[in-house]
């Protein structure tokens, strides 16, 4: 719980699932690596063109305009303006929302033991 997967760990996780889902194929870590790299580059190019990606029942990502805002900096003791800018906006759809609902149910059922996680963290610190 609350683990953050870096790129390498995520690719290993993807590869494990790819082998389970497509057992007859010869998928390896590098196939997953190139698939992820290609997907990220394609999404970046689509956003650069001002377009969006909608993966039915999973997620929607699009460039979203954030209006300019005025902020105060106590370090500089002055007000400054952040100009309007575009950032990617990810909107989760049914499948991702269901995954979070399942996590919430598992958490409520006590499937995740917080004490065990604290012990794991202490072992890592040693």
C-alpha positions, 0 to 999 in steps of 0.5 A: 500500500502507498508504494510508488512504482518507478519506471523500472519497477512498473515495467517489471510489473507490466512484463509479469502481467504481459506474460500471464495474459499472453502466455503463448507470446515471447514478450519480454521486459524490453517489449514492455519498455518500448511499448511504454516509451512509444505510448508516452511519446505518442501522448506527448505529441497528441498534447503538443497538437492540442488534441486529447486521448480517450481510452474508453472506460479507462481514462481521458487526458487532454491539455487544460488551460489554467488561468493566470493567478496572482501569488504572494511570495513572503521571501521576496515580500512581493506579489507576482503573477503566474501567467496562464498555461496549459497542463495535462488533465487526466480524467479517470473513467469507470475501470480506474474508479472501480479499481479505487473502489476495490482498494477502499473495500479491501482497506475497510476489510482490514486486508492491509495491516498498517503494523506490517508496513511499519515493520517493512519500512524499519527493515529497509532503514537498517 
